[in-house]
Amino acid sequence: MEFLSSLKGWKRYILPVLLGSAAGFAYYYYVGCITGTCPLSSNPYIMIAYGALMGALLVPKSKKQEPPEVKQI
C-alpha cells in the first residue's frame, strides 16, 4: 500500500506519456525516415522515448502557489 500512495503525484502523467509514446511510434511507422539518415525518426525506440517526453511536458502543473505575504514595517 505504501508504494501506491507514493505514486499519487505521478498518476496524472501516465495517460499523456502513454499517448505520447503511441504518437511517437505512429510517427516512426507512418512518416519515419526509410534511409536511416534521420537520427530521430529512423529509430523506433528513440521516437517512442521522444513522444513520451513530449507527452510528459504537456501535463500542466496541478496547483498554483500563492506568493508569500510580505509584511511591511
KOLDREN-103280 format. One line per 10 residues: number of its first residue (from 1); their letters; for each residue x, y, z of N, C-alpha, C. Coordinates in pm, whole numbers, always signed. Each point is the difference from the previous one (the first is absolute). Example, Ala and Ser with C-alpha at 12.3 -4.5 7.8 and 13.67 -1.06 7.14 Angstrom:
<recs>
1> as> +1319,-569,+780,-89,+119,+0,+90,+120,+0 | -35,+105,-72,+82,+119,+6,-77,+109,+73
</recs>
This chain:
<recs>
1> meflsslkgw> +81,-120,+0,-81,+120,+0,+85,+126,+0 | +114,-5,+63,+87,+117,+7,+50,+39,-139 | +24,-101,-84,+46,+27,-136,-107,+74,-80 | -125,-39,+13,-107,+66,-73,-20,+145,+45 | +17,+26,+128,-15,+137,+47,+116,+88,-47 | +116,-59,-24,+113,+79,-50,-18,+37,-148 | -85,-73,-71,-27,+30,-141,-112,+102,-20 | -54,+51,+107,-116,+89,-8,+26,+121,-91 | +115,+60,+10,+32,+117,-81,+31,-34,-145 | +32,-125,-29,+38,-40,-134,-117,-50,-84
11> kryilpvllg> -118,-16,+60,-114,-55,-73,-41,+87,-118 | +14,+128,+12,-44,+89,-108,+95,-3,-118 | +118,-60,+14,+96,-10,-110,-17,-127,-83 | -72,-98,+51,-6,-130,-66,-64,+10,-137 | -119,+56,-9,-70,+7,-128,+73,+85,-103 | +47,+121,+32,+72,+78,-102,+128,-67,-48 | +70,-70,+89,+123,-68,-40,-34,-117,-93 | -106,-75,+30,-40,-110,-87,-47,+50,-136 | -78,+107,+0,-46,+57,-128,+118,+57,-80 | +94,+63,+68,+119,+52,-68,+85,-112,-58
21> saagfayyyy> +11,-110,+73,+75,-115,-50,-66,-58,-124 | -133,-11,+3,-73,-51,-116,+15,+94,-119 | -5,+130,+26,+17,+97,-107,+141,-5,-58 | +100,-21,+86,+138,-14,-48,+17,-122,-89 | -60,-111,+40,+9,-120,-83,-76,+18,-130 | -117,+64,+6,-77,+24,-122,+79,+90,-96 | +69,+98,+52,+82,+87,-85,+112,-81,-64 | +64,-86,+77,+106,-85,-56,-57,-91,-108 | -115,-59,+24,-56,-99,-91,-50,+63,-129 | -71,+112,+9,-62,+58,-118,+86,+107,-70
31> vgcitgtcpl> +82,+72,+74,+74,+111,-59,+150,-25,+1 | +48,-87,+86,+142,-18,+27,+89,-11,-122 | +125,+21,+22,+101,+2,-105,+39,-144,-36 | -13,-37,-126,+30,-136,-44,+150,-19,-19 | +70,+101,-44,+141,-14,-32,+89,-13,+122 | -47,+43,+115,+79,-9,+122,+88,+120,+24 | -10,+103,-83,+84,+118,+17,-57,+98,+101 | -127,-16,+35,-62,+89,+99,+20,-62,+138 | +73,+66,+89,+33,-63,+128,-120,-25,+90 | -102,+83,-3,-115,-19,+88,-102,-96,-59
41> ssnpyimiay> -44,+26,-121,-112,-75,-54,+38,-134,-63 | +127,-35,-5,+37,-129,-56,+8,-110,+106 | -9,+35,+126,+8,-97,+109,-130,+3,+81 | -72,-113,+9,-128,+3,+71,+14,+26,+149 | +106,-47,+60,+19,+18,+145,+23,+147,+35 | +75,+69,-83,+24,+142,+24,-129,+79,-18 | -79,-34,-102,-125,+72,-24,-102,-26,+111 | -4,-121,+53,-91,-30,+110,+41,+79,+124 | +129,+3,+30,+48,+77,+115,-24,+149,-19 | +21,+50,-120,-24,+141,-29,-148,+34,+15
51> galmgallvp> -86,-86,-50,-144,+21,+14,-44,-3,+145 | +57,-92,+79,-33,-7,+142,+45,+127,+73 | +116,+50,-35,+50,+123,+60,-90,+118,-35 | -42,+9,-125,-89,+109,-40,-135,-11,+70 | -50,-122,+18,-125,-19,+71,+11,+43,+146 | +114,-31,+63,+20,+38,+139,+14,+152,+15 | +59,+64,-99,+17,+145,+8,-130,+76,-21 | -99,-65,-59,-128,+67,-24,-93,-3,+120 | +37,-70,+107,-84,-7,+120,+13,+132,+76 | -112,+67,+26,+7,+127,+73,+29,-22,+148
61> kskkqeppev> +48,+104,+64,+23,-7,+144,-133,-14,+71 | -1,-68,+112,-126,-31,+66,-55,+117,+82 | +83,+69,+74,-48,+106,+89,+85,+125,-20 | -68,+113,+8,+74,+125,-2,+45,+32,+142 | +123,+40,+12,+50,+39,+130,-15,+151,+15 | -57,+38,+110,-14,+143,+26,+132,+55,+52 | +35,+120,-42,+125,+58,+49,-11,+27,+150 | +112,-11,+69,-5,+24,+145,-37,+145,+30 | -71,+16,+107,-44,+133,+39,+117,+78,+60 | +18,+122,-47,+109,+83,+46,-52,+94,+107
71> kqi> +65,-1,+114,-42,+89,+109,+74,+132,-13 | -76,+108,+11,+61,+132,-7,+18,+53,+141 | +108,+69,+18,+31,+54,+134,-57,+139,+16
</recs>
